[in-house]
Amino acid sequence: MDTISKKLGDNIKRIREMKGMSQGDICRITEMDRGYISRVENGSKNPTISNLEKIAKALGVKPDELLK
């Protein structure tokens, strides 16, 4: 598994949980499929830059925060 993908997914999940949000909340805001969000979080799917920006906006962070 790509370590960057894993780190990205872990960061998205950590920030989402810290904000008390569910995957469903992210899906409603971004209009993305829950399965897609799940695969991004577990590191098996790489989001496009456009989708990364949408996820970051939904979480209220800058996109680069998700890659740290």
PyMOL Python script that loads the backbone (N, CA, C, O; Angstrom):
from pymol import cmd

cmd.read_pdbstr("""\
ATOM      1  N   MET A   1       0.848  -1.192   0.000  1.00  0.00           N
ATOM      2  CA  MET A   1       0.000   0.000   0.000  1.00  0.00           C
ATOM      3  C   MET A   1       0.887   1.246   0.000  1.00  0.00           C
ATOM      4  O   MET A   1       1.911   1.294   0.681  1.00  0.00           O
ATOM      5  N   ASP A   2       0.491   2.214  -0.746  1.00  0.00           N
ATOM      6  CA  ASP A   2       1.207   3.481  -0.844  1.00  0.00           C
ATOM      7  C   ASP A   2       1.128   4.200   0.507  1.00  0.00           C
ATOM      8  O   ASP A   2       0.037   4.445   1.023  1.00  0.00           O
ATOM      9  N   THR A   3       2.286   4.534   1.072  1.00  0.00           N
ATOM     10  CA  THR A   3       2.288   5.153   2.400  1.00  0.00           C
ATOM     11  C   THR A   3       1.655   6.545   2.391  1.00  0.00           C
ATOM     12  O   THR A   3       1.057   6.952   3.387  1.00  0.00           O
ATOM     13  N   ILE A   4       1.775   7.281   1.282  1.00  0.00           N
ATOM     14  CA  ILE A   4       1.145   8.598   1.199  1.00  0.00           C
ATOM     15  C   ILE A   4      -0.377   8.444   1.225  1.00  0.00           C
ATOM     16  O   ILE A   4      -1.073   9.209   1.893  1.00  0.00           O
ATOM     17  N   SER A   5      -0.882   7.457   0.500  1.00  0.00           N
ATOM     18  CA  SER A   5      -2.332   7.198   0.497  1.00  0.00           C
ATOM     19  C   SER A   5      -2.822   6.848   1.892  1.00  0.00           C
ATOM     20  O   SER A   5      -3.877   7.314   2.324  1.00  0.00           O
ATOM     21  N   LYS A   6      -2.054   6.028   2.592  1.00  0.00           N
ATOM     22  CA  LYS A   6      -2.414   5.609   3.952  1.00  0.00           C
ATOM     23  C   LYS A   6      -2.406   6.811   4.888  1.00  0.00           C
ATOM     24  O   LYS A   6      -3.326   6.989   5.687  1.00  0.00           O
ATOM     25  N   LYS A   7      -1.370   7.631   4.787  1.00  0.00           N
ATOM     26  CA  LYS A   7      -1.265   8.815   5.645  1.00  0.00           C
ATOM     27  C   LYS A   7      -2.427   9.777   5.373  1.00  0.00           C
ATOM     28  O   LYS A   7      -3.020  10.318   6.306  1.00  0.00           O
ATOM     29  N   LEU A   8      -2.745   9.984   4.101  1.00  0.00           N
ATOM     30  CA  LEU A   8      -3.857  10.854   3.718  1.00  0.00           C
ATOM     31  C   LEU A   8      -5.153  10.341   4.342  1.00  0.00           C
ATOM     32  O   LEU A   8      -5.894  11.098   4.969  1.00  0.00           O
ATOM     33  N   GLY A   9      -5.415   9.057   4.163  1.00  0.00           N
ATOM     34  CA  GLY A   9      -6.631   8.460   4.720  1.00  0.00           C
ATOM     35  C   GLY A   9      -6.702   8.568   6.223  1.00  0.00           C
ATOM     36  O   GLY A   9      -7.750   8.885   6.786  1.00  0.00           O
ATOM     37  N   ASP A  10      -5.572   8.302   6.878  1.00  0.00           N
ATOM     38  CA  ASP A  10      -5.526   8.411   8.341  1.00  0.00           C
ATOM     39  C   ASP A  10      -5.810   9.837   8.797  1.00  0.00           C
ATOM     40  O   ASP A  10      -6.526  10.050   9.776  1.00  0.00           O
ATOM     41  N   ASN A  11      -5.247  10.812   8.084  1.00  0.00           N
ATOM     42  CA  ASN A  11      -5.464  12.216   8.437  1.00  0.00           C
ATOM     43  C   ASN A  11      -6.920  12.625   8.246  1.00  0.00           C
ATOM     44  O   ASN A  11      -7.496  13.313   9.089  1.00  0.00           O
ATOM     45  N   ILE A  12      -7.511  12.198   7.131  1.00  0.00           N
ATOM     46  CA  ILE A  12      -8.924  12.526   6.888  1.00  0.00           C
ATOM     47  C   ILE A  12      -9.784  11.949   8.005  1.00  0.00           C
ATOM     48  O   ILE A  12     -10.644  12.636   8.555  1.00  0.00           O
ATOM     49  N   LYS A  13      -9.548  10.688   8.333  1.00  0.00           N
ATOM     50  CA  LYS A  13     -10.341  10.029   9.382  1.00  0.00           C
ATOM     51  C   LYS A  13     -10.135  10.707  10.734  1.00  0.00           C
ATOM     52  O   LYS A  13     -11.099  10.948  11.459  1.00  0.00           O
ATOM     53  N   ARG A  14      -8.890  11.015  11.075  1.00  0.00           N
ATOM     54  CA  ARG A  14      -8.574  11.646  12.357  1.00  0.00           C
ATOM     55  C   ARG A  14      -9.274  13.002  12.484  1.00  0.00           C
ATOM     56  O   ARG A  14      -9.911  13.288  13.499  1.00  0.00           O
ATOM     57  N   ILE A  15      -9.149  13.833  11.445  1.00  0.00           N
ATOM     58  CA  ILE A  15      -9.760  15.161  11.477  1.00  0.00           C
ATOM     59  C   ILE A  15     -11.284  15.041  11.512  1.00  0.00           C
ATOM     60  O   ILE A  15     -11.954  15.763  12.251  1.00  0.00           O
ATOM     61  N   ARG A  16     -11.824  14.124  10.708  1.00  0.00           N
ATOM     62  CA  ARG A  16     -13.282  13.924  10.680  1.00  0.00           C
ATOM     63  C   ARG A  16     -13.794  13.533  12.066  1.00  0.00           C
ATOM     64  O   ARG A  16     -14.776  14.098  12.548  1.00  0.00           O
ATOM     65  N   GLU A  17     -13.134  12.575  12.702  1.00  0.00           N
ATOM     66  CA  GLU A  17     -13.572  12.114  14.020  1.00  0.00           C
ATOM     67  C   GLU A  17     -13.383  13.202  15.075  1.00  0.00           C
ATOM     68  O   GLU A  17     -14.211  13.346  15.975  1.00  0.00           O
ATOM     69  N   MET A  18     -12.296  13.967  14.968  1.00  0.00           N
ATOM     70  CA  MET A  18     -12.026  15.051  15.895  1.00  0.00           C
ATOM     71  C   MET A  18     -13.147  16.100  15.842  1.00  0.00           C
ATOM     72  O   MET A  18     -13.480  16.722  16.851  1.00  0.00           O
ATOM     73  N   LYS A  19     -13.710  16.279  14.665  1.00  0.00           N
ATOM     74  CA  LYS A  19     -14.795  17.252  14.477  1.00  0.00           C
ATOM     75  C   LYS A  19     -16.170  16.636  14.717  1.00  0.00           C
ATOM     76  O   LYS A  19     -17.191  17.304  14.553  1.00  0.00           O
ATOM     77  N   GLY A  20     -16.196  15.362  15.106  1.00  0.00           N
ATOM     78  CA  GLY A  20     -17.460  14.698  15.407  1.00  0.00           C
ATOM     79  C   GLY A  20     -18.318  14.436  14.181  1.00  0.00           C
ATOM     80  O   GLY A  20     -19.545  14.393  14.266  1.00  0.00           O
ATOM     81  N   MET A  21     -17.657  14.261  13.034  1.00  0.00           N
ATOM     82  CA  MET A  21     -18.386  14.038  11.777  1.00  0.00           C
ATOM     83  C   MET A  21     -18.332  12.558  11.390  1.00  0.00           C
ATOM     84  O   MET A  21     -17.368  11.853  11.689  1.00  0.00           O
ATOM     85  N   SER A  22     -19.387  12.113  10.723  1.00  0.00           N
ATOM     86  CA  SER A  22     -19.407  10.749  10.191  1.00  0.00           C
ATOM     87  C   SER A  22     -18.994  10.783   8.718  1.00  0.00           C
ATOM     88  O   SER A  22     -18.916  11.848   8.106  1.00  0.00           O
ATOM     89  N   GLN A  23     -18.733   9.605   8.166  1.00  0.00           N
ATOM     90  CA  GLN A  23     -18.468   9.535   6.725  1.00  0.00           C
ATOM     91  C   GLN A  23     -19.695  10.035   5.970  1.00  0.00           C
ATOM     92  O   GLN A  23     -19.567  10.677   4.927  1.00  0.00           O
ATOM     93  N   GLY A  24     -20.871   9.745   6.491  1.00  0.00           N
ATOM     94  CA  GLY A  24     -22.110  10.210   5.872  1.00  0.00           C
ATOM     95  C   GLY A  24     -22.184  11.730   5.800  1.00  0.00           C
ATOM     96  O   GLY A  24     -22.679  12.289   4.821  1.00  0.00           O
ATOM     97  N   ASP A  25     -21.688  12.398   6.848  1.00  0.00           N
ATOM     98  CA  ASP A  25     -21.668  13.862   6.844  1.00  0.00           C
ATOM     99  C   ASP A  25     -20.797  14.371   5.694  1.00  0.00           C
ATOM    100  O   ASP A  25     -21.178  15.296   4.977  1.00  0.00           O
ATOM    101  N   ILE A  26     -19.630  13.761   5.529  1.00  0.00           N
ATOM    102  CA  ILE A  26     -18.716  14.159   4.450  1.00  0.00           C
ATOM    103  C   ILE A  26     -19.388  13.909   3.093  1.00  0.00           C
ATOM    104  O   ILE A  26     -19.298  14.733   2.183  1.00  0.00           O
ATOM    105  N   CYS A  27     -20.047  12.784   2.977  1.00  0.00           N
ATOM    106  CA  CYS A  27     -20.724  12.439   1.716  1.00  0.00           C
ATOM    107  C   CYS A  27     -21.809  13.452   1.364  1.00  0.00           C
ATOM    108  O   CYS A  27     -21.934  13.863   0.210  1.00  0.00           O
ATOM    109  N   ARG A  28     -22.588  13.848   2.358  1.00  0.00           N
ATOM    110  CA  ARG A  28     -23.653  14.816   2.094  1.00  0.00           C
ATOM    111  C   ARG A  28     -23.087  16.163   1.658  1.00  0.00           C
ATOM    112  O   ARG A  28     -23.626  16.802   0.754  1.00  0.00           O
ATOM    113  N   ILE A  29     -22.012  16.593   2.292  1.00  0.00           N
ATOM    114  CA  ILE A  29     -21.411  17.892   1.962  1.00  0.00           C
ATOM    115  C   ILE A  29     -20.742  17.855   0.584  1.00  0.00           C
ATOM    116  O   ILE A  29     -20.893  18.782  -0.211  1.00  0.00           O
ATOM    117  N   THR A  30     -20.009  16.786   0.314  1.00  0.00           N
ATOM    118  CA  THR A  30     -19.227  16.707  -0.931  1.00  0.00           C
ATOM    119  C   THR A  30     -20.001  16.103  -2.096  1.00  0.00           C
ATOM    120  O   THR A  30     -19.585  16.205  -3.250  1.00  0.00           O
ATOM    121  N   GLU A  31     -21.143  15.466  -1.781  1.00  0.00           N
ATOM    122  CA  GLU A  31     -21.928  14.724  -2.773  1.00  0.00           C
ATOM    123  C   GLU A  31     -21.123  13.572  -3.388  1.00  0.00           C
ATOM    124  O   GLU A  31     -21.287  13.237  -4.561  1.00  0.00           O
ATOM    125  N   MET A  32     -20.252  12.977  -2.570  1.00  0.00           N
ATOM    126  CA  MET A  32     -19.480  11.801  -2.988  1.00  0.00           C
ATOM    127  C   MET A  32     -20.105  10.560  -2.369  1.00  0.00           C
ATOM    128  O   MET A  32     -20.824  10.635  -1.372  1.00  0.00           O
ATOM    129  N   ASP A  33     -19.818   9.431  -2.973  1.00  0.00           N
ATOM    130  CA  ASP A  33     -20.309   8.145  -2.514  1.00  0.00           C
ATOM    131  C   ASP A  33     -19.614   7.733  -1.215  1.00  0.00           C
ATOM    132  O   ASP A  33     -18.410   7.937  -1.060  1.00  0.00           O
ATOM    133  N   ARG A  34     -20.375   7.153  -0.285  1.00  0.00           N
ATOM    134  CA  ARG A  34     -19.791   6.750   0.994  1.00  0.00           C
ATOM    135  C   ARG A  34     -18.703   5.696   0.812  1.00  0.00           C
ATOM    136  O   ARG A  34     -17.699   5.707   1.524  1.00  0.00           O
ATOM    137  N   GLY A  35     -18.898   4.798  -0.128  1.00  0.00           N
ATOM    138  CA  GLY A  35     -17.881   3.779  -0.395  1.00  0.00           C
ATOM    139  C   GLY A  35     -16.568   4.400  -0.850  1.00  0.00           C
ATOM    140  O   GLY A  35     -15.488   3.925  -0.497  1.00  0.00           O
ATOM    141  N   TYR A  36     -16.672   5.465  -1.636  1.00  0.00           N
ATOM    142  CA  TYR A  36     -15.478   6.181  -2.113  1.00  0.00           C
ATOM    143  C   TYR A  36     -14.745   6.809  -0.933  1.00  0.00           C
ATOM    144  O   TYR A  36     -13.526   6.685  -0.816  1.00  0.00           O
ATOM    145  N   ILE A  37     -15.494   7.487  -0.057  1.00  0.00           N
ATOM    146  CA  ILE A  37     -14.881   8.116   1.122  1.00  0.00           C
ATOM    147  C   ILE A  37     -14.218   7.051   1.991  1.00  0.00           C
ATOM    148  O   ILE A  37     -13.117   7.256   2.501  1.00  0.00           O
ATOM    149  N   SER A  38     -14.882   5.931   2.156  1.00  0.00           N
ATOM    150  CA  SER A  38     -14.329   4.832   2.945  1.00  0.00           C
ATOM    151  C   SER A  38     -13.015   4.331   2.349  1.00  0.00           C
ATOM    152  O   SER A  38     -12.047   4.101   3.075  1.00  0.00           O
ATOM    153  N   ARG A  39     -12.985   4.165   1.030  1.00  0.00           N
ATOM    154  CA  ARG A  39     -11.756   3.681   0.367  1.00  0.00           C
ATOM    155  C   ARG A  39     -10.630   4.709   0.458  1.00  0.00           C
ATOM    156  O   ARG A  39      -9.462   4.341   0.587  1.00  0.00           O
ATOM    157  N   VAL A  40     -10.973   5.987   0.392  1.00  0.00           N
ATOM    158  CA  VAL A  40      -9.949   7.031   0.562  1.00  0.00           C
ATOM    159  C   VAL A  40      -9.393   6.954   1.983  1.00  0.00           C
ATOM    160  O   VAL A  40      -8.180   7.010   2.183  1.00  0.00           O
ATOM    161  N   GLU A  41     -10.284   6.825   2.968  1.00  0.00           N
ATOM    162  CA  GLU A  41      -9.842   6.766   4.368  1.00  0.00           C
ATOM    163  C   GLU A  41      -8.975   5.546   4.657  1.00  0.00           C
ATOM    164  O   GLU A  41      -8.039   5.626   5.452  1.00  0.00           O
ATOM    165  N   ASN A  42      -9.281   4.406   4.012  1.00  0.00           N
ATOM    166  CA  ASN A  42      -8.466   3.223   4.316  1.00  0.00           C
ATOM    167  C   ASN A  42      -7.244   3.113   3.410  1.00  0.00           C
ATOM    168  O   ASN A  42      -6.510   2.127   3.470  1.00  0.00           O
ATOM    169  N   GLY A  43      -7.026   4.131   2.566  1.00  0.00           N
ATOM    170  CA  GLY A  43      -5.805   4.193   1.768  1.00  0.00           C
ATOM    171  C   GLY A  43      -5.829   3.395   0.488  1.00  0.00           C
ATOM    172  O   GLY A  43      -4.811   3.297  -0.197  1.00  0.00           O
ATOM    173  N   SER A  44      -6.988   2.811   0.142  1.00  0.00           N
ATOM    174  CA  SER A  44      -7.037   1.985  -1.072  1.00  0.00           C
ATOM    175  C   SER A  44      -7.441   2.774  -2.309  1.00  0.00           C
ATOM    176  O   SER A  44      -7.402   2.249  -3.422  1.00  0.00           O
ATOM    177  N   LYS A  45      -7.831   4.041  -2.119  1.00  0.00           N
ATOM    178  CA  LYS A  45      -8.242   4.889  -3.243  1.00  0.00           C
ATOM    179  C   LYS A  45      -7.582   6.256  -3.107  1.00  0.00           C
ATOM    180  O   LYS A  45      -7.617   6.868  -2.039  1.00  0.00           O
ATOM    181  N   ASN A  46      -6.985   6.728  -4.190  1.00  0.00           N
ATOM    182  CA  ASN A  46      -6.411   8.069  -4.199  1.00  0.00           C
ATOM    183  C   ASN A  46      -7.428   9.047  -4.775  1.00  0.00           C
ATOM    184  O   ASN A  46      -7.904   8.860  -5.895  1.00  0.00           O
ATOM    185  N   PRO A  47      -7.765  10.095  -4.013  1.00  0.00           N
ATOM    186  CA  PRO A  47      -8.717  11.070  -4.552  1.00  0.00           C
ATOM    187  C   PRO A  47      -8.052  11.966  -5.593  1.00  0.00           C
ATOM    188  O   PRO A  47      -6.839  12.176  -5.554  1.00  0.00           O
ATOM    189  N   THR A  48      -8.834  12.483  -6.507  1.00  0.00           N
ATOM    190  CA  THR A  48      -8.313  13.488  -7.435  1.00  0.00           C
ATOM    191  C   THR A  48      -8.031  14.754  -6.628  1.00  0.00           C
ATOM    192  O   THR A  48      -8.497  14.890  -5.497  1.00  0.00           O
ATOM    193  N   ILE A  49      -7.284  15.658  -7.197  1.00  0.00           N
ATOM    194  CA  ILE A  49      -7.005  16.920  -6.508  1.00  0.00           C
ATOM    195  C   ILE A  49      -8.305  17.668  -6.243  1.00  0.00           C
ATOM    196  O   ILE A  49      -8.480  18.263  -5.180  1.00  0.00           O
ATOM    197  N   SER A  50      -9.206  17.637  -7.204  1.00  0.00           N
ATOM    198  CA  SER A  50     -10.509  18.292  -7.042  1.00  0.00           C
ATOM    199  C   SER A  50     -11.272  17.693  -5.857  1.00  0.00           C
ATOM    200  O   SER A  50     -11.839  18.427  -5.047  1.00  0.00           O
ATOM    201  N   ASN A  51     -11.286  16.368  -5.756  1.00  0.00           N
ATOM    202  CA  ASN A  51     -11.988  15.714  -4.646  1.00  0.00           C
ATOM    203  C   ASN A  51     -11.280  15.960  -3.321  1.00  0.00           C
ATOM    204  O   ASN A  51     -11.927  16.104  -2.284  1.00  0.00           O
ATOM    205  N   LEU A  52      -9.946  16.008  -3.356  1.00  0.00           N
ATOM    206  CA  LEU A  52      -9.182  16.305  -2.145  1.00  0.00           C
ATOM    207  C   LEU A  52      -9.574  17.691  -1.620  1.00  0.00           C
ATOM    208  O   LEU A  52      -9.743  17.882  -0.416  1.00  0.00           O
ATOM    209  N   GLU A  53      -9.716  18.643  -2.528  1.00  0.00           N
ATOM    210  CA  GLU A  53     -10.131  19.995  -2.138  1.00  0.00           C
ATOM    211  C   GLU A  53     -11.539  19.986  -1.541  1.00  0.00           C
ATOM    212  O   GLU A  53     -11.794  20.680  -0.557  1.00  0.00           O
ATOM    213  N   LYS A  54     -12.449  19.213  -2.121  1.00  0.00           N
ATOM    214  CA  LYS A  54     -13.820  19.130  -1.600  1.00  0.00           C
ATOM    215  C   LYS A  54     -13.846  18.516  -0.201  1.00  0.00           C
ATOM    216  O   LYS A  54     -14.570  18.980   0.679  1.00  0.00           O
ATOM    217  N   ILE A  55     -13.048  17.472  -0.011  1.00  0.00           N
ATOM    218  CA  ILE A  55     -12.990  16.810   1.304  1.00  0.00           C
ATOM    219  C   ILE A  55     -12.415  17.775   2.336  1.00  0.00           C
ATOM    220  O   ILE A  55     -12.937  17.890   3.445  1.00  0.00           O
ATOM    221  N   ALA A  56     -11.339  18.467   1.969  1.00  0.00           N
ATOM    222  CA  ALA A  56     -10.719  19.429   2.890  1.00  0.00           C
ATOM    223  C   ALA A  56     -11.718  20.523   3.275  1.00  0.00           C
ATOM    224  O   ALA A  56     -11.825  20.897   4.443  1.00  0.00           O
ATOM    225  N   LYS A  57     -12.441  21.027   2.283  1.00  0.00           N
ATOM    226  CA  LYS A  57     -13.430  22.086   2.540  1.00  0.00           C
ATOM    227  C   LYS A  57     -14.520  21.569   3.481  1.00  0.00           C
ATOM    228  O   LYS A  57     -14.941  22.273   4.399  1.00  0.00           O
ATOM    229  N   ALA A  58     -14.973  20.337   3.246  1.00  0.00           N
ATOM    230  CA  ALA A  58     -16.000  19.740   4.109  1.00  0.00           C
ATOM    231  C   ALA A  58     -15.509  19.618   5.550  1.00  0.00           C
ATOM    232  O   ALA A  58     -16.285  19.754   6.496  1.00  0.00           O
ATOM    233  N   LEU A  59     -14.208  19.359   5.703  1.00  0.00           N
ATOM    234  CA  LEU A  59     -13.617  19.212   7.040  1.00  0.00           C
ATOM    235  C   LEU A  59     -13.203  20.552   7.637  1.00  0.00           C
ATOM    236  O   LEU A  59     -12.845  20.625   8.812  1.00  0.00           O
ATOM    237  N   GLY A  60     -13.251  21.613   6.831  1.00  0.00           N
ATOM    238  CA  GLY A  60     -12.875  22.928   7.325  1.00  0.00           C
ATOM    239  C   GLY A  60     -11.380  23.120   7.488  1.00  0.00           C
ATOM    240  O   GLY A  60     -10.932  23.883   8.344  1.00  0.00           O
ATOM    241  N   VAL A  61     -10.598  22.413   6.647  1.00  0.00           N
ATOM    242  CA  VAL A  61      -9.137  22.560   6.689  1.00  0.00           C
ATOM    243  C   VAL A  61      -8.606  22.839   5.291  1.00  0.00           C
ATOM    244  O   VAL A  61      -9.319  22.674   4.301  1.00  0.00           O
ATOM    245  N   LYS A  62      -7.351  23.263   5.220  1.00  0.00           N
ATOM    246  CA  LYS A  62      -6.710  23.453   3.923  1.00  0.00           C
ATOM    247  C   LYS A  62      -6.285  22.078   3.396  1.00  0.00           C
ATOM    248  O   LYS A  62      -5.956  21.192   4.185  1.00  0.00           O
ATOM    249  N   PRO A  63      -6.289  21.893   2.077  1.00  0.00           N
ATOM    250  CA  PRO A  63      -5.916  20.586   1.509  1.00  0.00           C
ATOM    251  C   PRO A  63      -4.553  20.079   1.993  1.00  0.00           C
ATOM    252  O   PRO A  63      -4.384  18.876   2.193  1.00  0.00           O
ATOM    253  N   ASP A  64      -3.586  20.971   2.185  1.00  0.00           N
ATOM    254  CA  ASP A  64      -2.261  20.507   2.606  1.00  0.00           C
ATOM    255  C   ASP A  64      -2.272  19.915   4.016  1.00  0.00           C
ATOM    256  O   ASP A  64      -1.392  19.127   4.363  1.00  0.00           O
ATOM    257  N   GLU A  65      -3.268  20.292   4.833  1.00  0.00           N
ATOM    258  CA  GLU A  65      -3.379  19.707   6.180  1.00  0.00           C
ATOM    259  C   GLU A  65      -3.609  18.192   6.099  1.00  0.00           C
ATOM    260  O   GLU A  65      -3.201  17.444   6.988  1.00  0.00           O
ATOM    261  N   LEU A  66      -4.262  17.756   5.029  1.00  0.00           N
ATOM    262  CA  LEU A  66      -4.583  16.338   4.883  1.00  0.00           C
ATOM    263  C   LEU A  66      -3.365  15.520   4.488  1.00  0.00           C
ATOM    264  O   LEU A  66      -3.371  14.296   4.619  1.00  0.00           O
ATOM    265  N   LEU A  67      -2.327  16.182   4.009  1.00  0.00           N
ATOM    266  CA  LEU A  67      -1.141  15.469   3.512  1.00  0.00           C
ATOM    267  C   LEU A  67       0.021  15.487   4.501  1.00  0.00           C
ATOM    268  O   LEU A  67       1.064  14.893   4.226  1.00  0.00           O
ATOM    269  N   LYS A  68      -0.132  16.146   5.632  1.00  0.00           N
ATOM    270  CA  LYS A  68       0.958  16.258   6.603  1.00  0.00           C
ATOM    271  C   LYS A  68       1.118  15.006   7.419  1.00  0.00           C
ATOM    272  O   LYS A  68       1.993  14.939   8.282  1.00  0.00           O
TER     273      LYS A  68
END
""", "prot")
cmd.dss("prot")
cmd.show_as("cartoon", "prot")
cmd.util.cbc("prot")
cmd.orient("prot")
